Amino acid sequence: MTTVVRDPIPLSARPGRRPPAAGAASLALRPLVDAVRRPARVIAVFPSAVYLELRGPAEPRVVAVVTSDAVRLPNAVVMVAASRERPFHGVREGSDAFVGDARVETDGLQVRVRRWWDPSPALGPLSPTALARGVRALDAAVDAAGGAAACGLAGHPDPLLLAGHCAAGDLADAVEAAERIVGLGPGLTPSGDDILAGLLVALRLVGGAVRHGGNAVWLADWLGAAVTADAGTRTTALAATLLHCAAAGQAGAEVAAVLRCVAGQEPPGPAVRRLLSAGHTSGADLAWGLLAGCRATLELASASARERRATA
């Protein structure tokens, strides 16, 4: 992930306004930020984040502008300022906004995109043996941090059914289970959507990194198409955008760090704790989905490897 640093280059202001703050945007937003200005609306304001919804059906439809110490979602523009500096104190929910021409603007906020960061971490190449080792380490770290118990859908049957169908490569039943949890749960990102986002991004990115992982990527293609087809009418605008990002293999910084742990690139403990601290249950839900996706990818890759050896 690109480190965000203070930009010494003076930024020009639009007439009658203060110079914009510098920001680093996810590459997932490049088609929006590099295009001509489009109207948007502020749909939520928090001390560390502002969410803007653009008009029209194209995704990503929601842009997150976040402080440097906030959770970095895959659809985020990251500002230099920390939340203690109160950069969003002048922003009001419901206000008109604009995104484009390398800027994000609304009353009380102007951000000029000066850098980009990649929401799709490089994980491979991985062998099934290395993946198995990484999945065990992640499982132990999540268990030690109490993440499974904190999942917002703990005790609900469909996440377990979804995980089992994915591990078996059963697309039809996986789609049915996934569609039952789209939009399930309260908040800006319901638990069912967070679980699905973790699952989809793990299937695509880990499947693309591990040897014989093609079946996991195939599953991500079809499952992602199914859950995003009508997400805009079944869940919140932010959750729908995050599902589209996950289906494309785009992860937030905290999720990407956990996936790098699975790939053996860093120790899992600190990354898992950072992820689990996100939101009320969002971090735990994402962790649950990541584990399910990694386990399914391992099962599918191992089965594919056995088939290849049998026919060799």
C-alpha positions in Angstrom: 0.0 0.0 0.0 1.3 3.5 -0.8 2.3 5.5 2.2 0.5 8.8 2.5 2.9 11.7 3.3 2.4 15.4 3.5 2.7 17.0 0.1 4.9 20.1 0.0 3.6 21.1 -3.4 1.1 24.1 -3.2 -2.3 23.2 -4.5 -4.4 25.7 -6.4 -7.8 26.6 -5.0 -11.0 27.2 -6.9 -12.0 30.9 -6.9 -13.3 31.9 -3.5 -12.2 28.8 -1.7 -9.3 27.6 0.4 -6.6 25.5 -1.2 -7.6 21.8 -1.2 -5.9 19.2 1.1 -3.8 16.5 -0.5 -5.1 13.0 -0.7 -4.2 9.5 -2.0 -6.9 7.6 -3.8 -7.5 3.9 -4.4 -7.0 2.9 -8.0 -10.6 1.5 -7.8 -11.7 5.2 -8.0 -9.5 6.2 -10.9 -12.3 6.1 -13.5 -14.3 8.5 -11.3 -11.5 10.8 -10.0 -9.8 11.2 -13.4 -13.1 11.9 -15.2 -15.0 15.3 -15.5 -16.7 16.5 -12.3 -19.9 14.6 -11.5 -22.5 15.5 -8.9 -22.7 13.6 -5.6 -24.4 13.8 -2.2 -22.9 13.5 1.3 -24.7 10.4 2.8 -22.8 10.1 6.1 -20.3 12.1 8.2 -18.1 10.7 11.0 -15.1 12.1 12.7 -12.8 9.9 10.6 -14.8 9.5 7.4 -17.2 11.1 5.0 -19.2 9.1 2.4 -20.3 10.6 -0.9 -22.8 8.9 -3.2 -22.6 9.6 -6.9 -25.7 9.8 -9.1 -26.1 7.0 -11.6 -25.8 3.2 -11.5 -22.1 2.8 -12.3 -19.9 1.4 -9.5 -18.1 2.4 -7.4 -21.1 4.6 -6.5 -19.8 5.6 -3.1 -16.6 7.4 -2.4 -15.1 7.4 1.1 -12.9 10.3 2.2 -11.0 9.2 5.3 -8.4 10.5 7.7 -5.0 9.1 7.9 -5.8 7.1 11.0 -9.1 5.7 9.7 -9.9 2.2 8.3 -8.8 2.3 4.7 -11.6 0.9 2.6 -11.0 -0.1 -1.0 -13.0 2.9 -2.2 -11.2 5.5 -0.1 -9.4 8.8 -0.7 -7.0 9.1 2.2 -6.3 12.6 3.5 -3.1 13.6 5.2 -5.0 14.9 8.3 -5.7 12.7 11.3 -9.2 12.6 12.9 -8.0 14.6 15.9 -7.5 17.6 13.5 -11.3 17.5 12.8 -11.0 17.9 9.0 -14.7 17.1 8.5 -16.2 19.4 11.1 -17.7 21.7 8.4 -19.2 18.9 6.3 -23.0 18.3 6.6 -25.0 15.1 5.7 -27.2 15.7 2.7 -25.0 18.4 1.2 -24.2 18.5 -2.5 -20.8 17.4 -3.6 -18.7 16.8 -6.7 -16.1 14.1 -7.7 -13.8 14.4 -10.7 -11.1 16.5 -12.2 -8.8 14.9 -9.6 -10.8 16.4 -6.7 -13.5 15.6 -4.2 -15.4 18.7 -3.1 -18.3 19.6 -0.8 -19.0 22.5 1.5 -16.3 22.5 4.2 -14.1 19.9 2.3 -11.8 20.0 -0.7 -9.4 17.2 -1.4 -7.0 17.1 -4.4 -5.8 13.6 -5.4 -2.0 13.7 -5.7 -1.2 10.0 -5.3 -2.7 6.5 -5.8 -2.6 3.3 -3.9 -3.4 -0.2 -5.1 -6.2 -2.1 -3.3 -5.2 -5.4 -4.9 -2.2 -6.9 -2.9 0.3 -9.1 -4.7 0.3 -12.5 -2.8 1.9 -15.1 -5.0 3.1 -17.4 -6.1 1.9 -19.8 -3.4 2.0 -23.6 -3.2 -1.0 -25.4 -1.6 1.3 -26.4 1.2 2.3 -22.8 1.9 -1.4 -21.8 1.7 -2.3 -24.5 4.2 0.3 -23.2 6.6 -1.0 -19.7 6.2 -4.6 -20.7 6.7 -3.7 -22.5 10.0 -1.9 -19.4 11.2 -4.8 -17.1 10.4 -7.3 -19.5 12.0 -5.2 -19.6 15.2 -4.8 -15.8 15.2 -8.6 -15.1 14.7 -9.4 -17.7 17.4 -6.9 -16.2 19.9 -8.4 -12.7 19.3 -12.0 -14.0 19.8 -13.0 -13.0 16.2 -15.3 -15.9 15.5 -17.5 -15.2 18.5 -17.8 -11.5 17.5 -19.2 -12.2 14.1 -22.5 -10.4 13.6 -24.2 -13.6 12.2 -22.8 -16.0 14.7 -25.3 -18.9 15.1 -27.0 -18.1 11.7 -26.9 -21.2 9.5 -26.3 -19.6 6.1 -22.7 -18.4 6.5 -21.7 -22.0 7.4 -23.7 -23.4 4.5 -22.1 -20.9 2.2 -18.6 -21.8 3.4 -19.3 -25.5 2.9 -20.7 -25.1 -0.6 -17.7 -22.9 -1.6 -15.2 -25.5 -0.3 -17.1 -28.2 -2.3 -17.1 -26.1 -5.4 -20.9 -26.2 -5.5 -21.8 -23.0 -7.2 -25.6 -23.3 -7.3 -26.0 -23.9 -3.6 -23.3 -21.3 -2.8 -25.2 -18.7 -4.8 -28.5 -19.5 -2.9 -26.8 -19.2 0.5 -25.0 -16.0 -0.5 -28.2 -14.3 -1.8 -29.9 -15.1 1.5 -27.4 -13.0 3.5 -27.0 -10.0 1.2 -28.1 -7.0 3.3 -28.6 -9.1 6.4 -27.8 -7.1 9.6 -27.9 -3.5 10.7 -25.5 -0.6 9.9 -23.9 1.0 6.9 -22.3 -2.3 6.1 -24.5 -5.2 7.2 -22.8 -8.3 8.6 -23.9 -10.5 5.7 -22.3 -8.1 3.2 -19.0 -7.9 5.2 -18.8 -11.7 5.2 -19.4 -11.9 1.5 -16.8 -9.2 0.8 -14.2 -11.1 2.8 -15.1 -14.4 1.1 -15.1 -12.9 -2.5 -11.8 -11.1 -2.1 -10.1 -14.2 -0.6 -11.4 -16.5 -3.4 -10.2 -14.1 -6.1 -6.8 -12.9 -4.7 -5.7 -16.1 -3.0 -7.1 -18.2 -5.8 -5.1 -16.2 -8.2 -1.9 -16.6 -6.2 -2.0 -20.3 -5.3 -1.0 -23.1 -7.7 -4.1 -24.8 -9.1 -6.3 -22.0 -7.8 -8.3 -21.5 -11.0 -11.5 -23.1 -9.6 -11.5 -20.6 -6.7 -11.2 -17.7 -9.2 -14.0 -19.2 -11.3 -16.2 -19.4 -8.2 -15.4 -15.8 -7.3 -16.4 -14.7 -10.8 -19.9 -16.3 -10.7 -20.6 -15.8 -7.0 -19.5 -12.1 -7.3 -21.8 -11.6 -10.3 -24.7 -13.1 -8.4 -24.4 -11.0 -5.3 -23.7 -7.7 -7.0 -26.4 -8.0 -9.6 -29.1 -6.4 -7.5 -27.1 -5.3 -4.4 -28.0 -1.7 -5.0 -31.7 -2.5 -4.2 -31.0 -5.0 -1.4 -28.4 -3.4 0.8 -27.0 0.0 1.6 -25.2 2.0 -1.1 -21.8 1.7 0.7 -22.2 -2.0 1.2 -23.1 -2.5 -2.4 -20.0 -0.6 -3.5 -17.8 -2.7 -1.2 -19.3 -5.9 -2.6 -18.5 -4.7 -6.2 -14.9 -3.9 -5.0 -14.5 -7.3 -3.4 -15.8 -9.1 -6.5 -13.1 -7.3 -8.5 -10.4 -8.4 -5.9 -10.1 -4.9 -4.3 -9.4 -5.0 -0.6 -9.0 -2.4 2.1 -5.7 -1.9 3.9 -6.6 -4.0 6.9 -8.0 -6.9 4.8 -5.0 -6.8 2.5 -2.7 -7.1 5.5 -4.5 -10.2 6.7 -4.2 -11.7 3.2 -0.5 -11.0 3.2 -0.3 -12.9 6.4 -1.9 -15.9 4.7 0.8 -15.6 2.0 3.5 -15.7 4.7 4.6 -12.1 4.1 4.0 -10.9 7.7 2.9 -12.3 11.1 -0.8 -12.7 11.5 -1.3 -11.5 15.1 -1.1 -7.7 14.7 -2.9 -7.6 11.3 -5.8 -9.7 12.7 -6.1 -7.5 15.7 -6.2 -4.3 13.5 -8.9 -5.9 11.3 -11.0 -7.0 14.3 -11.0 -3.5 15.7 -12.8 -2.1 12.6 -16.4 -1.1 13.3 -18.9 -2.8 15.6 -18.8 -6.2 14.0 -17.4 -5.4 10.5 -13.9 -6.5 11.3 -15.0 -9.8 12.7 -17.4 -10.4 9.8 -14.7 -9.7 7.3 -12.3 -12.0 9.1 -14.9 -14.8 9.1 -15.4 -14.3 5.3 -11.6 -14.2 4.7 -11.1 -17.5 6.6 -14.0 -19.1 4.7 -12.6 -18.0 1.4 -9.1 -19.1 2.2 -10.2 -22.5 3.4 -12.4 -23.0 0.3 -9.5 -21.9 -2.0 -7.2 -24.4 -0.2 -9.8 -27.2 -0.6 -10.4 -26.4 -4.3 -6.6 -26.1 -5.1 -5.8 -29.3 -3.3 -8.6 -31.2 -5.1 -7.4 -29.8 -8.5 -3.8 -30.9 -7.7 -5.0 -34.4 -6.8 -6.9 -34.6 -10.1 -3.9 -33.6 -12.1 -1.7 -36.2 -10.4 -4.3 -38.9 -11.0 -4.4 -38.1 -14.7 -0.7 -37.5 -15.2 
